[in-house]
Structures are given as structure tokens and as C-alpha cells.
Amino acid sequence: MKKTMMLIFGLLLIVGSIFAAEKNTIVKESPASDFEYDLNETEDGVVITGYRGKGGDVIIPAEIEGYPVVECNGTFDGGYVSITSIIFPDSITKISNPGLGVGYYHDENEAVFKEMRSLKKVIFPKHLKEIPAYMLYDCYNITTIQLPADVEIIGRWAFENLAISDIYLPNTVQKIEDYAFSRCRNLKIVTLPSSLKEIAGSVFSECNNIETLNLSDGIESIDSKAFENTAIRTLTIPSSVKKIGESSFANCKNLETLTLSDGIEEIESYAFRGTAIKKLVIPPSVKRIGQCAFKECKQLESLALSDGIETIGAYAFSETAIKMLTIPVSVKRIEAGAFSGGTWSDTKLETLIISDGIEFIGRRAFSKSPNLTSVTLPEKQIKYGNKEYSDYADCFSNCPQIPLKDRKKIRDTGYTGGFNDDK
């Protein structure tokens, strides 16, 4: 019995030693000699200015020569060493980008971790508030990043073209700048916190595999091309959003279900062009729908325009499959080609009802609608054409099935164009 107990005790000591060794391996800091460093301006902390080690897993020490390491202000050049992971100590509260110029566009020399093709994992310090521009630009083998718990700003192009599949954004994030996560092609799920007020331009553009996007109530604007060419299938825009920017969801070819909450005021040009939306309700808070906003949504069959909309932009709903359309009384202007067919396709429109508020209908607004057999217009004068061709009205060209009684009523409103061709 005594021998057995001694044997068990010995095994426990061996296992404990193994675990301790593994633990020490994980937390062991890289030696100070692996880094270039100096004192900061106040001479009470160390600034890391470069790396000269042999690569592998790099753990930046929390203290060097008795001083806390408080800042990283240097470029780690992956062209000479193979660094596989980097862990920042929580003592660091600032990461600067020494090569960042005044220009807006990318310069490969501006990346903090230049050409880090072997880099797969980065863990940021907990209390870092800002991640600089081009932080991990084009480090396309990175699969894991752990963002700071206190991060507020993520700079432009900071995580462009990484291999991450998911990202957790804490509820401290207030600003994500342009292209910050663009071309992260493995990214599938994105949840944006309520602390974020503005989604900047092209932030997630070309992230082709994003299928799920969760927008928290609190976001106020979505800028141009923010989610262009993603794989989103279902989307709800919260009521806090006032503006949906140009091409923000353009060419999201899998987007079938779109819910627009009451509170949105403007849908800008090309916002949802080329999506697979089948049914759409525009809330009354929307005042203007921009040019080509829903152009080439070829599966869009049902459209409900709420009373409140004032302007429908040029080609806003061209090349769709809408069969019955009612224009509410709030609409004053329907711009050129708003509900027209395209070069190689006709509309599916069969019934059109335009309410009393209408004042202007632009060129070819309903052209190429060969199935249009019922048109109802208010009994008043309407201005047709556009600024350049005020006397050239062809709003109903290539609509040969409009019956004679409806043609007469249309002409009584001031229409001088044809119905059977473009002349």
C-alpha cells in the first residue's frame, strides 16, 4: 500500500511538472535583447521601437530594465524573420505607427507589422483605446485577433485582408474607420455594438462570406460601400439609422429579406442595387430614395411605398419584377427611369396607381412595361420630361398594352409622348 501511494505521488509530481513547464512556456516573455527600445518623453516608461529577435512566438515583456513597457512605436518587418504570434503586455496603452504619413491611401511602408506572412495570432493589451491605421494590413494568414477590452477606435485598413472567421467588437467601440476589415474573406458573422454610431465607408466591403450581420440599435449611419459584395441573407436596419449610404449593400446577391425600420430618412444611390430582395416595405420616415437604390433587384415582386416619401430617384426601381405599384400622395417627384425596364429586360408591371401629390414624372419613368394594362393618374396637370428635355416626354414609351381610355386620361394630364415606341 505504501509503495502504491509513493508511486501515485511520484506520478502527480511528474504531471505537475509537465503542466508547470507548459505554463511557463506559454507565459514566458521574450528577452529584452530581442527588441529595440528607449525611454518615452516623460522618461517613466519604455517604448518598443523595433524587433531584432529570431521570430516564432513573440511575447513583449511588461518591464525592461526596471521600467514598465508602455508604448509600441516601431515597425516589425516580417520580410526578415518569421513571427507566428505576438502578445502585447497589458502595460502598453499606446501603439503608434511611425511610418504613417499625412496621405489617406495605403502605403505598404505604413503597416505596423509589415509583410507578416507567417503571423497567425495577435493579442492586444486590454487597456489600449486606439488601434492605428494599417496595423495588420495584408497579414493574410492571421486567423486570431483578440481586441482590447477598452478599444474605442479602429483605424483605417487596420485589419484588411486577414483570415479571421469571426470578430468580437466590445461595447466600447465608438469609431471604425474606412476599410478597417475589408477583404477579410473568411469572416462570416459580424455583430456591431450599440456604442458604434457610424459605420464608415467600405469597412466590410469584399468580405464575401459574411452571412450574418447584426446591427445594434444605436447606429446612426451606414456609409458608402460598407458591406458591398458580402453574402448577407437577412438584414434588419434598426430605427436609429438615419442614412443608408451609397452602395452600402450593393451586389449582396444573397440578400433576400430586408427589413427597414421606421426612423430611416434617406436611402442613397445604389444602396441595395443587385440584391435578391423579394418583398420590400419602405417606412414613412424615408423622404427620399436615391438613384438606382434598388436597381436590378430582379426578384423584387412586392413594393409598398409608405405615405411620407417625397422623391423617388432616377432608376431607383428599374429592372425589378414589381407587378402592382401604388405611388402614395406624399410623392411629388418620380425621376427618370424610376420604374423602367433595362437594355435587355422589360418590367413586369401590370397595374399603376399614382396619387394626387405628384408634380413631376421624369423621362422613361415607366418605359419598357409591355404588360402594363391599367394606369390611374390624378385629374390635374403634371410636368413630364426633365430639365434638359422639358418638352420631350417618353415616360410611357414601350408600354403598348395601355388601353385607349387610359391613354386619353394620361394625355389629359399633359403627356405628349408615345406608348408604342421610344419616339
Buried (B, 14 or more C-beta within 10 A) or exposed (E): EEEEEEEEEEEEEEEEEEEEEEEEEEEEBBEBEBBEBEBBEEEEBBBBBBBEBEBEBBBBBBBBEEBBBBBBBBBBBBEEBEBBBBBBBBBBBBBBBBBBEEEEEBEEEBBBBBBBBBBBBBBBBBBBEBBBBBBBBBBBEBEBBBBBBBBBBBBBBBBBBBBBBEBEBEEBBBBBBBBBBBBBBBBBBBEBBBBBEBBBBBBBBBBBEBBBBEBBEBBBBBBBBBBBBBBBBEBBBBBBBBBBBBBBBBBBEEBBBBEBBEBBBBBBBBBBBBBBBBBBEBBEBBBBBBBBBBBBBBEBBBBEBBEBBBBBBBBBBBBBBBBBBEBBEBBEBBBBBBBBBBEEBBBBBBBBEBBEBBEBBBBBBBBBBBBBBBBBBBEEEBBBBBEEEEEEBBBBBBBBBBEEEBBEBBEEBBBEBBBEEEE
